[in-house]
Amino acid sequence: MNEYKLDRTAFKMQTFEEADMQYEYWKKQSIEERFRAAFYLNSIAYNFDLNKPPRMDKTAFSMRKLAN
């Protein structure tokens, strides 16, 4: 999944019009494309490999049956 590359020098202040254009662009993308981009950004933010994401710690959660 090397189709995206985060250019850390490309960030700048946006006007409301520019931000609105970004919103319109992502609204037109398929839900799969939006999830792919979001997953990529999460991998950059949390520093994990896209091909080997971290596993969820299932010991932190518990489930119990409600008595009726």
GIWOLIN-V813506 format. One record per residue. N is the residue number from 1. PHI is phi in whole degrees, 0 to 359 (999 if undefined). NEAR is the number of other ideal C-beta (glycine too) atoms within 12 Angstrom. Layout:
BEGIN
n: [N/N]
phi: [PHI/PHI]
near: [NEAR/NEAR]
END
This chain:
BEGIN
n: [1/2/3/4/5/6/7/8/9/10/11/12/13/14/15/16/17/18/19/20/21/22/23/24/25/26/27/28/29/30/31/32/33/34/35/36/37/38/39/40/41/42/43/44/45/46/47/48/49/50/51/52/53/54/55/56/57/58/59/60/61/62/63/64/65/66/67/68]
phi: [999/260/283/249/219/276/266/289/270/272/283/204/294/246/279/297/293/295/296/294/296/298/301/297/300/288/294/280/285/291/296/296/295/295/294/298/293/295/296/298/296/296/295/289/295/257/55/233/286/299/276/218/292/293/273/285/282/280/282/279/240/223/222/224/278/281/278/269]
near: [17/11/11/17/13/16/9/8/7/8/8/10/7/13/10/10/10/13/14/13/14/16/15/12/14/19/13/12/16/11/12/10/17/17/15/20/24/17/22/24/20/19/22/19/11/13/11/16/15/20/10/9/15/12/9/8/7/8/7/8/8/7/7/6/6/5/4/3]
END
